[in-house]
Structures are given as C-alpha cells and as structure tokens.
Amino acid sequence: MPLTAAMARFVDVAELIRSRAELDDTLRDLCEDYRLARELLLNAKKEKPRSTKNISEYSSLVDDLEDEIMRYLVNVKQHPET
C-alpha cells in the first residue's frame, strides 16, 4: 500500500494521512513517491559493492520527500477545506 511507509514514518499523523489520502491525489502521490524512494534506498544499501553515491542521492530524496509531506500536511491542517 502506498501510504504504509509514510504512515509508519509519521505515526502521529498517520490517521490524517490515511483519511486525507482517500480524496487527495497529491498526498497519495507524495506517499507513493516516498515509498518508492525508501525502497530504492534500502536496495542501494543492500547492493554489493555499495554505491555511496546512490545511497547519498536516495537518502537526500527520502529526506526531501519527508519534508514535503510534512509541509503538505501542515498546510492541510491549517486549511482543511482545500
């Protein structure tokens, strides 16, 4: 499920993610991108030999998506009608 990774990462707002994503394509897409980025990061960490460049890039992507999801959720909480 695309939301699982984001809900596990943001436990305090997991219910908001679940309920909002039912109707919000943008949030669903962000959560899916986050899931895929985490999957790529985990796979890169398992590779032999390890590619530190890939690990660094995927780590940055995961961090950026976490920030974007949180900013999006803060906006949703401030403007729930949108």
Buried (B, 14 or more C-beta within 10 A) or exposed (E): EBBEBBBEBBEEBBEBBBEBBEEBEEBBEBBBBBBBBBEBBEEBEEEEEEEEEBBEBBBEBBEEBBEEBEEBBEEBEEEEEE
